């Protein structure tokens, strides 16, 4: 029987760093769970290059900027320093939009589906042949959006503004937690979190220590990555947010998971 607090005493892995994990951890606590913060990805700004500076000076020549995550937004405006004449802005994800709006920057397009494939399909009517589009991104980001928009005749510039890496302290903590079978629920918020997690599992031959775990992925791209690694995904929401991912875990538990 599920208690009134549906994640009662469940240890839930939070794969984000402290700054980005705060609201996620609070949700887990609200549902009665115990958040275990193990950042599986961290970010550092890429070194500014002449290409960066040239693009920032000429932002007004673009028709659109596409931001795919809140990290991209924060890094972009940290590097840019000075406010500039911005083109129209498109985003993927509710959180990304909220971060921009908190900076008093309006968003012109947000898709109904928070994945690259859904974005491209919904964004297509907003561009024309020859439209100039800028996509700031991390070093591990997919190229799907850029390649798809180029096929539609857009001129797309991608610029790497941050690098993604696995914090060394997380490696040690994760090995300890998995070895003791201390984690009940594994949540993954991106393919990179899965690659880093499973890389550690593989290096230390910890596969059997995961057999009792419930696995949740925030969206279909992360789910495919988890399944490529051989994980069974028990919960994945239709709306790709952390809150909905936790609700999908609760639904799984309520149906006897």
C-alpha positions as CSV (number, residue, x, y, z in Angstrom):
1,X,0.0,0.0,0.0
2,X,1.3,3.4,-1.0
3,X,1.4,5.8,2.0
4,X,0.0,9.3,1.9
5,X,3.5,10.5,1.0
6,X,4.0,8.4,-2.1
7,X,7.9,8.5,-2.0
8,X,8.0,7.8,1.7
9,X,11.6,6.9,2.7
10,X,12.6,6.3,-0.9
11,X,16.2,7.5,-1.7
12,X,16.0,9.4,-5.0
13,X,19.1,10.2,-7.0
14,X,19.1,13.8,-8.1
15,X,21.6,14.1,-11.0
16,X,22.1,17.8,-10.8
17,X,24.4,20.2,-9.0
18,X,23.3,22.0,-5.9
19,X,22.2,25.2,-7.7
20,X,20.1,23.4,-10.2
21,X,19.1,20.6,-7.8
22,X,17.3,22.8,-5.2
23,X,13.8,22.8,-6.6
24,X,14.1,19.1,-7.7
25,X,15.1,18.1,-4.2
26,X,12.3,20.1,-2.6
27,X,9.8,18.2,-4.8
28,X,11.2,14.9,-3.6
29,X,10.9,16.0,0.0
30,X,7.4,17.1,-0.5
31,X,6.5,13.7,-1.7
32,X,8.2,12.1,1.4
33,X,11.3,11.0,-0.4
34,X,15.0,11.5,0.5
35,X,16.9,13.4,-2.2
36,X,20.4,12.2,-2.8
37,X,22.2,14.9,-4.8
38,X,24.9,13.4,-7.0
39,X,25.7,15.8,-9.9
40,X,26.3,13.7,-13.0
41,X,27.0,16.7,-15.1
42,X,28.6,20.0,-14.4
43,X,29.2,22.9,-16.7
44,X,32.1,25.3,-17.4
45,X,32.1,28.2,-19.9
46,X,34.1,27.6,-23.0
47,X,37.0,30.0,-23.6
48,X,35.8,33.1,-25.5
49,X,37.2,33.1,-29.0
50,X,37.2,35.7,-31.8
51,X,34.3,33.8,-33.3
52,X,32.3,34.4,-30.1
53,X,33.1,38.1,-30.0
54,X,32.2,38.5,-33.7
55,X,28.9,36.8,-33.2
56,X,28.0,38.8,-30.1
57,X,28.8,42.1,-32.0
58,X,26.5,41.0,-34.8
59,X,23.5,39.5,-33.0
60,X,21.3,42.1,-34.8
61,X,22.0,40.3,-38.1
62,X,20.2,37.1,-37.0
63,X,16.5,36.5,-37.3
64,X,16.4,34.1,-34.4
65,X,18.4,32.7,-31.4
66,X,17.4,29.3,-30.2
67,X,18.1,28.4,-26.5
68,X,17.7,24.7,-25.7
69,X,18.3,24.9,-21.9
70,X,18.5,27.2,-18.9
71,X,22.3,26.5,-18.7
72,X,22.7,27.8,-22.3
73,X,20.8,31.0,-21.3
74,X,22.8,31.6,-18.2
75,X,26.2,30.9,-19.9
76,X,25.3,33.0,-23.0
77,X,24.5,36.1,-21.0
78,X,27.5,35.6,-18.7
79,X,29.8,35.6,-21.6
80,X,28.0,38.4,-23.5
81,X,28.2,40.8,-20.5
82,X,26.7,43.8,-22.3
83,X,23.1,43.9,-23.3
84,X,22.6,43.8,-27.0
85,X,19.9,44.2,-29.7
86,X,18.5,40.6,-29.6
87,X,16.7,39.0,-32.5
88,X,13.6,36.9,-31.9
89,X,14.0,34.2,-29.3
90,X,12.9,30.6,-29.4
91,X,13.3,28.1,-26.6
92,X,12.8,24.5,-25.8
93,X,11.3,24.0,-22.3
94,X,9.3,25.8,-19.8
95,X,12.3,26.3,-17.4
96,X,14.3,27.9,-20.2
97,X,11.6,30.4,-20.9
98,X,11.2,31.2,-17.2
99,X,15.0,32.0,-16.9
100,X,14.8,34.4,-19.9
101,X,11.7,36.1,-18.5
102,X,13.4,36.5,-15.2
103,X,16.0,38.6,-17.0
104,X,13.1,40.7,-18.6
105,X,13.7,39.1,-22.0
106,X,10.6,38.1,-23.9
107,X,10.3,34.8,-25.7
108,X,8.8,34.7,-29.1
109,X,8.3,30.9,-29.6
110,X,8.0,28.0,-27.2
111,X,6.9,24.6,-28.6
112,X,4.2,22.4,-27.1
113,X,6.7,19.4,-27.0
114,X,10.0,19.9,-25.2
115,X,12.2,17.8,-27.5
116,X,14.2,18.7,-30.6
117,X,12.0,16.7,-32.9
118,X,8.8,18.4,-31.7
119,X,10.5,21.8,-31.7
120,X,11.6,21.6,-35.4
121,X,8.1,20.5,-36.5
122,X,6.4,23.3,-34.7
123,X,9.0,26.0,-35.5
124,X,9.1,25.3,-39.3
125,X,6.3,27.8,-40.2
126,X,8.2,30.6,-38.4
127,X,11.3,30.5,-40.7
128,X,11.9,31.2,-44.4
129,X,14.6,30.3,-46.8
130,X,17.7,32.3,-46.0
131,X,16.6,33.0,-42.4
132,X,19.7,33.5,-40.1
133,X,19.6,31.5,-36.9
134,X,22.0,31.3,-34.0
135,X,22.1,28.2,-31.7
136,X,24.4,28.6,-28.6
137,X,25.1,25.1,-27.3
138,X,27.2,22.8,-25.1
139,X,29.9,20.6,-26.5
140,X,27.8,17.4,-26.2
141,X,24.6,18.8,-27.6
142,X,22.9,17.2,-30.5
143,X,23.0,18.7,-34.0
144,X,19.4,17.7,-34.9
145,X,17.9,21.1,-34.8
146,X,20.6,22.8,-36.8
147,X,20.7,20.1,-39.5
148,X,16.9,20.0,-39.8
149,X,16.6,23.8,-40.2
150,X,19.4,23.8,-42.8
151,X,17.4,21.4,-44.8
152,X,14.6,23.9,-44.8
153,X,16.8,26.6,-46.2
154,X,17.9,28.4,-43.1
155,X,21.4,29.6,-42.5
156,X,22.4,28.2,-39.1
157,X,25.4,29.1,-36.9
158,X,26.1,26.9,-33.9
159,X,28.5,28.2,-31.3
160,X,29.8,26.1,-28.3
161,X,29.7,28.2,-25.2
162,X,30.0,25.6,-22.5
163,X,31.5,22.2,-21.8
164,X,29.9,19.4,-19.9
165,X,31.9,17.1,-17.6
166,X,31.5,14.6,-14.7
167,X,32.6,16.0,-11.3
168,X,35.2,13.7,-9.8
169,X,33.6,13.9,-6.3
170,X,30.4,12.5,-7.8
171,X,32.3,9.4,-9.1
172,X,33.4,8.4,-5.6
173,X,30.0,9.1,-4.1
174,X,28.1,7.2,-6.8
175,X,30.3,4.1,-6.5
176,X,29.7,4.0,-2.8
177,X,25.9,4.5,-3.0
178,X,25.5,1.9,-5.8
179,X,27.7,-0.6,-4.0
180,X,25.6,-0.4,-0.9
181,X,22.4,-0.5,-2.9
182,X,21.4,2.7,-1.2
183,X,19.5,4.3,-4.1
184,X,15.9,3.3,-4.7
185,X,15.0,5.6,-7.6
186,X,17.3,6.8,-10.4
187,X,16.2,9.9,-12.2
188,X,17.9,11.1,-15.4
189,X,17.4,14.5,-16.9
190,X,19.5,14.2,-20.1
191,X,21.4,11.6,-22.2
192,X,24.7,12.9,-20.7
193,X,23.6,12.1,-17.2
194,X,23.0,8.5,-18.3
195,X,26.3,8.2,-20.2
196,X,28.2,9.4,-17.1
197,X,26.2,7.2,-14.7
198,X,26.5,4.0,-16.8
199,X,30.1,4.7,-17.6
200,X,30.8,4.4,-13.8
201,X,28.6,1.3,-13.5
202,X,30.5,-0.4,-16.4
203,X,33.9,0.5,-15.1
204,X,33.2,-0.9,-11.7
205,X,30.9,-3.8,-12.8
206,X,28.0,-2.7,-10.7
207,X,25.2,-3.8,-13.0
208,X,23.6,-6.3,-10.5
209,X,23.5,-3.5,-7.9
210,X,20.9,-1.7,-10.0
211,X,18.4,-4.5,-10.3
212,X,16.2,-3.2,-7.5
213,X,16.1,0.4,-8.7
214,X,13.3,2.2,-10.4
215,X,14.5,4.1,-13.4
216,X,12.9,7.4,-14.5
217,X,13.8,9.5,-17.6
218,X,12.6,13.0,-18.3
219,X,11.9,12.5,-22.0
220,X,12.1,10.1,-25.0
221,X,15.7,11.0,-25.9
222,X,16.9,10.2,-22.4
223,X,14.8,7.1,-22.4
224,X,16.4,5.8,-25.7
225,X,19.8,6.5,-24.3
226,X,19.0,4.5,-21.1
227,X,17.7,1.6,-23.1
228,X,20.8,1.6,-25.3
229,X,22.7,1.0,-22.1
230,X,20.4,-1.9,-21.2
231,X,18.4,-0.2,-18.5
232,X,14.7,-0.9,-18.1
233,X,12.9,2.5,-17.9
234,X,9.9,2.3,-15.5
235,X,8.7,5.8,-15.7
236,X,8.7,8.6,-18.3
237,X,6.3,11.5,-18.4
238,X,4.4,12.8,-21.4
239,X,5.3,16.4,-20.4
240,X,9.1,16.7,-20.1
241,X,9.6,18.4,-16.7
242,X,11.1,17.2,-13.4
243,X,7.7,17.5,-11.6
244,X,6.0,15.3,-14.2
245,X,8.8,12.8,-14.1
246,X,8.3,12.4,-10.4
247,X,4.6,12.1,-10.9
248,X,5.2,9.3,-13.4
249,X,7.3,7.5,-10.8
250,X,4.5,7.8,-8.3
251,X,2.0,6.5,-10.8
252,X,4.3,3.5,-11.4
253,X,4.5,2.8,-7.7
254,X,0.7,3.1,-7.3
255,X,0.2,0.4,-10.0
256,X,2.3,-2.0,-8.1
257,X,5.8,-1.2,-9.3
